[in-house]
Amino acid sequence: MRRRQFFRNTALSALGASFILPAQACTPTQSIINGQSKGKKAKNIIFMVSDGMSSGTLNMADVFRFKKEGKGSHWLDLYRNQRVNRGLMDMASASSIITDSAAASSSWGGGVRVKNGRLNTGPNGEEYMPIWQKFKRSGKKVGCVTTVQITHATPAGFCVSSKSRGEQAEIAEKYLGLKFDVMMGGGSKYFNDRKDGRNLFDEFRSSGYQVVQNQTEMNTANSVNPMLGVFEKDGLPYELDRLNDETLLNTVPSLANMTQKAIDLMKNHPKGFCLQVEGGKVDWAAHANDAPALIHDQVAFDDAIKVAIDFAEKDGNTLIVITSDHGNANPGLYYGEKADQKFETLFQYKHTNEWILVGFDKNGTEAQFTDRIKENQGCSFSSEQVKTIVQRYADQKSEGVYNAYKLPFKEYAEYLKEHTSVAFGGMEHSADYTELAMFGPGSERMKPFMRNTDMHYFLLEVAEVENKF
């Protein structure tokens, strides 16, 4: 590798982007990275995204683990023990200071800010090659694992270009043509329950893929053939619901399980691998103001962090990037009488707010709803609160981006905060600068404040992959 040539190519690439989107031009690599590339090459990269994680979410998961387990979260322990380089990242999109997940992932994936809703596609239809395609062409194995649809915005932003994040059926087709090595998550309806009648599972198998649809099949997959794992029709269940449903527990893998399997399938590749790990339902829980779902899915993401760090420690050639793509709903613990004890009641919850609301028969009685809350979350709402919620089943008014069921998530969260001390600032994305932590070779070169598009060129540089594609 000739470093001068690499730096020239990277800088020219960033300069070229300015002719496309002058206001969103990428800064040359020399101004992105501290030092003079003195660190070791990153053979492998594991890029971890807790989608929609506000700082309050990170804080609550840490407090939750401290109180329940007597030790903090793996993420915050990396800070406490000064084992990572830490910073913040500006995640604005080309169309707003408040990004969506498609534009956020595209800023990392293609190195250019695009409008919300788009995937690596500029205002005139110009397409920017996503970083996983660049690493794949360089000879590395690449993959993504997520708790939402594998065709959803965050994995797609590292993998494909599209005018709309909503074209998930087409994104599934693009995955087939690009032959990524490991792809795991939900979204089976985009593979075998399609409007065009195609069965992409069969087409993936014909292309040499192992197609797995439950945890047992995932565990037995070999490291010779590429693997597609799709475990639910839409997103995977929330972790709290998965842990308290024996069928789900035995069939749907956790994010940590998927992360470990993906690493095992790719770790022996001579030229290394790149893996994106997304806690996608952290974002969905924030949209729904679902505190039990939010905290448990953040803890599940935290368990995946441990899997990645444990591997990187032993391997010595792996860069771990841990971040979020944007804030969402700005949740947090709020002062009040017996706040500590109220928060600790979450230890006993069996199910999420979504499970409570979606599983309730709209023709059910107020007494049945009261029993449902008491049995699965251990608390009691007032008769007036229960009446308000049950009446909303008839009203069917929508709140929140991911409230497809048009159920009273907002009211439920308002009432639940009296029992948990957890409150939310809204039900939408926020413009917060996001947390950024790095561990392993290349981490010493990050700056404490980065623009999102800088990440694309940073990853190429630390892996010593020229930006020539």
C-alpha positions in Angstrom: 0.0 0.0 0.0 1.4 3.4 -1.0 0.0 5.9 1.5 0.7 9.0 -0.7 -1.4 7.5 -3.4 -4.1 6.5 -1.0 -4.3 10.0 0.5 -4.4 11.6 -2.9 -7.2 9.3 -4.1 -9.2 9.9 -0.9 -8.8 13.7 -1.0 -9.7 13.8 -4.7 -12.8 11.7 -4.1 -13.9 14.1 -1.4 -13.2 17.1 -3.6 -15.1 15.5 -6.5 -18.1 15.2 -4.2 -18.2 19.0 -3.9 -19.0 19.4 -7.6 -22.2 17.3 -6.9 -23.3 18.8 -3.6 -21.2 21.9 -2.8 -22.8 22.5 0.5 -22.3 18.9 1.6 -18.8 18.4 0.4 -16.7 15.9 2.3 -13.5 17.1 4.1 -10.2 15.6 3.0 -9.0 12.8 5.1 -6.0 14.6 6.5 -8.4 16.9 8.4 -10.6 14.0 9.6 -8.0 12.0 11.5 -5.7 12.9 14.3 -2.1 11.9 13.9 -0.2 10.7 10.8 -1.6 7.1 10.4 0.8 5.8 13.0 -1.6 3.1 14.1 -2.0 -0.5 13.0 -4.1 -1.4 10.0 -7.7 -2.5 10.8 -8.1 -5.8 9.0 -11.6 -6.1 10.3 -14.3 -3.5 11.1 -17.4 -4.0 13.2 -19.7 -1.0 13.0 -22.3 -1.0 15.7 -25.4 1.3 15.6 -28.0 1.6 18.3 -30.7 3.2 16.1 -32.5 6.2 17.6 -30.5 6.1 20.8 -30.7 9.4 22.7 -28.2 10.0 25.6 -31.0 9.2 28.1 -31.4 5.8 26.6 -27.7 5.0 27.0 -27.9 6.3 30.6 -31.0 4.4 31.6 -29.6 1.1 30.3 -26.4 1.7 32.3 -28.4 2.5 35.5 -30.7 -0.5 34.8 -27.7 -2.9 34.6 -26.1 -1.4 37.7 -29.2 -1.8 39.8 -30.2 -5.2 38.5 -26.8 -6.9 38.0 -24.5 -4.9 40.2 -22.4 -3.7 37.2 -22.8 -1.1 34.5 -23.3 -1.5 30.8 -20.5 -2.7 28.6 -20.7 0.5 26.6 -20.3 2.8 29.6 -17.7 0.5 31.2 -15.6 1.2 28.1 -15.8 4.9 29.1 -15.3 4.4 32.8 -12.2 2.2 32.2 -10.9 4.6 29.5 -10.6 1.7 27.0 -12.0 3.6 24.0 -11.6 6.9 22.2 -14.9 8.9 22.6 -16.5 11.7 20.6 -19.6 13.1 19.1 -20.9 13.1 15.6 -23.0 15.6 13.6 -25.7 13.5 11.8 -27.6 16.1 9.9 -28.9 15.1 6.4 -28.9 17.1 3.2 -32.5 18.1 3.8 -32.7 18.7 7.5 -30.7 19.1 10.7 -32.9 16.2 11.9 -32.0 13.1 9.9 -33.9 9.9 9.3 -32.1 6.5 9.3 -31.7 6.3 5.6 -29.9 9.5 5.2 -27.9 8.8 8.3 -26.6 5.4 7.2 -26.0 6.8 3.7 -23.7 9.5 5.1 -21.5 6.7 6.4 -22.2 4.4 3.6 -21.7 6.7 0.6 -19.7 9.5 2.2 -22.2 12.2 1.0 -25.2 13.7 2.8 -28.4 12.9 1.0 -32.0 13.9 1.6 -34.1 12.1 4.2 -35.7 9.0 2.8 -33.0 8.3 0.2 -30.2 5.7 0.2 -26.9 6.9 -1.3 -28.7 8.8 -4.1 -28.2 12.5 -4.9 -30.8 15.2 -5.9 -30.4 14.4 -9.6 -30.4 10.6 -9.2 -26.6 10.2 -9.0 -25.6 7.2 -7.0 -22.8 6.9 -4.5 -21.2 3.5 -4.1 -21.9 2.3 -0.5 -18.9 1.3 1.6 -19.7 -2.3 2.0 -19.6 -2.7 -1.8 -16.2 -1.0 -1.8 -14.9 -3.4 0.9 -16.4 -6.4 -0.9 -14.6 -5.4 -4.1 -11.4 -5.0 -2.1 -11.6 -8.7 -1.2 -13.2 -8.6 2.3 -16.2 -10.4 3.4 -19.1 -8.2 4.4 -22.4 -8.5 6.3 -25.1 -6.9 8.4 -27.2 -8.1 11.3 -30.2 -6.2 12.7 -33.3 -6.6 14.9 -35.5 -5.0 12.2 -35.9 -5.9 8.6 -32.6 -6.7 6.9 -33.8 -4.5 4.0 -34.4 -1.6 6.4 -32.7 1.8 6.1 -29.6 1.3 8.3 -28.3 -2.0 6.8 -29.4 -0.8 3.3 -27.4 2.4 3.7 -24.2 0.5 3.9 -25.1 -1.8 1.0 -27.2 -0.3 -1.8 -28.4 2.9 -3.5 -32.1 3.6 -3.9 -34.3 6.7 -4.4 -36.5 5.5 -1.6 -35.9 3.6 1.6 -39.4 2.2 1.2 -38.5 0.1 -1.8 -37.6 -2.9 0.5 -38.7 -5.6 -2.0 -36.3 -4.1 -4.6 -33.5 -3.8 -1.9 -33.9 -7.5 -1.2 -33.3 -8.1 -5.0 -30.2 -5.9 -4.9 -28.8 -8.0 -2.0 -29.1 -11.1 -4.2 -27.2 -9.5 -7.0 -24.5 -8.1 -4.8 -23.8 -11.4 -3.0 -23.0 -10.1 0.5 -21.7 -12.8 2.8 -23.9 -12.7 5.9 -27.2 -10.9 6.2 -29.5 -11.5 9.2 -32.6 -9.9 10.6 -36.4 -9.8 9.8 -38.4 -8.9 6.8 -39.4 -12.3 5.2 -42.3 -10.6 3.4 -39.8 -9.0 1.1 -38.3 -12.4 0.2 -41.2 -14.9 -0.1 -44.5 -13.1 0.3 -44.0 -10.6 -2.5 -46.5 -9.0 -4.8 -44.6 -10.1 -7.8 -44.8 -13.8 -6.7 -41.0 -14.3 -6.6 -39.5 -16.5 -3.9 -36.2 -14.9 -3.2 -35.4 -17.5 -0.6 -35.2 -20.1 -3.5 -33.2 -17.7 -5.6 -30.7 -17.1 -2.8 -30.4 -20.9 -2.4 -29.8 -21.3 -6.1 -27.1 -18.7 -5.9 -25.3 -20.8 -3.2 -26.6 -19.3 -0.1 -27.6 -21.0 3.1 -31.1 -19.7 4.0 -31.9 -20.0 7.7 -35.2 -19.1 9.3 -34.7 -20.0 13.0 -32.0 -20.1 15.6 -31.2 -23.8 15.2 -30.6 -23.4 11.5 -28.5 -20.4 12.2 -26.3 -22.2 14.7 -25.6 -25.0 12.3 -24.8 -22.9 9.3 -21.3 -23.4 7.9 -18.6 -20.9 7.1 -18.1 -22.0 3.5 -21.3 -20.7 1.9 -22.8 -17.2 2.3 -25.8 -17.0 4.7 -29.1 -15.2 4.6 -31.0 -15.4 7.9 -34.5 -14.0 8.1 -36.4 -14.8 11.3 -39.7 -12.8 11.2 -42.1 -11.4 8.7 -41.3 -7.8 9.8 -39.0 -6.7 12.6 -37.8 -9.2 15.2 -39.7 -9.2 18.6 -38.6 -6.8 21.3 -36.0 -8.5 23.5 -38.3 -8.3 26.6 -41.1 -10.1 24.8 -38.6 -12.6 23.3 -37.2 -13.5 26.7 -40.6 -14.2 28.1 -42.0 -16.3 25.3 -40.6 -19.8 25.2 -41.3 -20.2 21.5 -39.6 -17.0 20.5 -36.7 -17.7 22.9 -36.1 -21.0 21.1 -36.5 -19.8 17.5 -35.5 -16.2 17.3 -31.8 -15.3 18.0 -30.8 -12.3 20.1 -28.7 -9.6 18.5 -25.7 -10.9 20.5 -26.3 -14.4 19.1 -26.5 -13.0 15.5 -23.4 -10.9 16.1 -21.4 -13.9 17.4 -22.5 -16.1 14.5 -21.7 -13.5 11.9 -18.2 -13.1 13.3 -17.6 -16.8 13.4 -18.7 -17.2 9.8 -16.3 -14.5 8.5 -13.4 -14.3 11.0 -11.0 -16.7 9.2 -11.2 -14.9 5.8 -7.6 -14.0 4.8 -8.5 -10.5 3.8 -10.7 -9.8 6.8 -14.3 -8.8 7.1 -16.6 -5.8 7.8 -19.8 -6.3 9.8 -22.6 -3.8 10.6 -24.6 -4.6 13.8 -27.8 -2.6 14.4 -30.1 -2.5 17.4 -32.9 -1.3 15.1 -35.8 -1.7 17.5 -34.3 0.8 20.0 -35.6 3.4 17.5 -39.0 1.8 17.2 -39.4 1.7 21.0 -38.5 5.3 21.3 -41.1 6.2 18.6 -43.7 4.4 20.7 -42.5 5.8 24.0 -42.2 2.2 25.2 -39.9 2.4 28.1 -39.7 -1.4 28.9 -39.0 -2.2 25.2 -36.5 0.7 24.9 -34.4 -0.3 27.9 -34.3 -4.0 27.3 -33.5 -3.6 23.6 -30.6 -1.2 24.5 -29.4 -3.8 27.0 -29.6 -6.4 24.2 -27.5 -4.1 22.0 -25.1 -3.7 24.9 -24.7 -7.5 25.0 -23.7 -7.5 21.4 -21.1 -4.9 22.2 -19.5 -7.3 24.6 -19.4 -10.0 21.9 -17.7 -7.6 19.5 -15.2 -6.3 22.1 -14.3 -9.8 23.3 -13.5 -10.8 19.7 -11.5 -7.7 19.0 -9.4 -8.1 22.2 -8.4 -11.6 21.1 -8.0 -10.8 17.5 -6.0 -7.6 17.7 -6.8 -6.6 14.2 -10.4 -5.4 14.5 -11.7 -1.8 14.8 -15.0 -1.5 16.7 -17.1 1.6 16.1 -20.0 2.1 18.5 -22.5 4.9 17.8 -26.1 5.9 17.0 -27.6 7.5 13.9 -29.8 10.0 15.6 -31.6 10.7 18.9 -35.3 9.8 19.3 -37.9 11.0 21.7 -35.2 12.2 24.3 -36.3 9.8 27.1 -34.9 9.9 30.6 -35.3 9.4 34.3 -37.1 12.3 36.0 -37.0 13.4 39.6 -39.9 12.5 41.8 -40.9 10.7 45.0 -39.4 7.2 45.2 -37.9 7.6 41.7 -35.3 4.9 42.3 -37.8 2.3 43.6 -40.2 3.1 40.7 -37.4 2.6 38.1 -36.5 -0.7 39.7 -40.0 -2.1 39.1 -38.9 -2.5 35.5 -36.9 -5.5 36.6 -40.1 -7.5 37.0 -41.8 -6.6 33.7 -42.6 -9.6 31.5 -43.7 -7.7 28.4 -43.5 -4.4 26.6 -46.2 -1.8 26.2 -46.6 -2.9 22.6 -47.3 -6.5 23.7 -49.9 -5.2 26.1 -51.6 -3.0 23.6 -51.4 -5.0 20.4 -52.6 -8.2 22.2 -55.6 -6.7 23.7 -59.0 -7.4 22.1 -60.5 -4.1 21.1 -63.8 -5.5 22.3 -62.3 -6.4 25.7 -63.5 -4.9 29.0 -61.7 -2.4 31.2 -61.4 -5.0 33.9 -59.6 -7.3 31.4 -57.2 -4.5 30.5 -56.5 -3.8 34.1 -55.7 -7.5 34.7 -53.4 -7.6 31.6 -51.3 -4.7 32.9 -51.1 -6.1 36.5 -50.1 -9.6 35.3 -47.4 -8.5 32.8 -46.1 -5.2 34.2 -47.1 -5.4 37.9 -48.7 -2.0 38.1 -52.3 -0.6 38.2 -53.7 2.3 36.3 -56.6 4.4 37.7 -60.0 3.5 36.5 -60.2 6.8 34.5 -56.8 6.0 32.8 -57.9 2.5 31.8 -61.2 3.9 30.5 -59.3 6.5 28.3 -57.1 3.8 26.8 -59.9 1.3 26.1 -61.9 4.0 24.4 -59.0 4.8 22.1 -59.4 1.4 20.5 -62.6 2.7 19.0 -61.1 6.1 18.1 -58.1 4.6 16.2 -56.2 7.9 16.1 -52.5 7.6 15.2 -49.5 8.8 17.2 -45.9 8.2 16.2 -44.2 7.1 13.0 -44.1 3.4 13.8 -47.6 3.1 15.3 -49.0 1.0 12.5 -51.6 -0.3 14.8 -53.0 3.2 15.6 -53.1 2.3 19.3 -52.7 4.6 22.4 -49.0 4.3 22.9 -48.7 8.0 23.9 -51.4 7.8 26.6 -50.0 4.5 27.9 -46.5 5.9 28.3 -47.9 9.0 30.1 -49.6 6.8 32.6 -46.7 4.4 33.0 -44.2 7.1 33.9 -46.0 7.4 37.2 -44.8 3.9 38.0 -41.3 3.9 36.4 -40.1 7.6 36.5 -39.3 7.3 32.8 -40.6 10.1 30.6 -40.2 11.1 27.0 -39.9 14.4 25.2 -41.8 13.4 22.1 -42.3 10.6 19.6 -40.0 11.6 16.8 -36.3 11.9 15.9 -34.2 14.6 17.4 -31.2 16.6 16.2 -28.9 15.4 19.0 -25.2 14.9 18.2 -24.6 11.2 18.6 -22.3 9.3 20.9 -19.2 7.8 19.1 -16.7 5.3 20.6 -13.9 3.4 18.9 -11.8 0.5 20.1 -8.9 -1.2 18.3 -6.5 -0.3 15.5 -7.3 3.1 14.0 -9.3 4.3 17.0 -6.4 6.5 18.2 -6.9 8.6 15.0 -10.5 9.6 15.5 -11.3 13.2 16.4 -13.5 14.0 19.3 -16.0 15.6 16.9 -16.8 14.3 13.5 -19.1 15.1 10.7 -21.1 12.0 9.6 -19.7 11.9 6.1 -16.2 11.9 7.5 -16.8 8.3 8.7 -16.9 6.9 5.2 -13.3 8.0 4.5 -12.1 7.3 8.0 -13.0 3.6 7.6 -11.4 3.3 4.2 -8.2 4.9 5.5 -7.8 2.8 8.7 -8.5 -0.4 6.6 -6.0 0.8 4.0 -8.6 0.3 1.2 -8.2 2.9 -1.6 -11.2 4.8 -2.7 -10.9 4.0 -6.3 -14.2 2.2 -7.1 
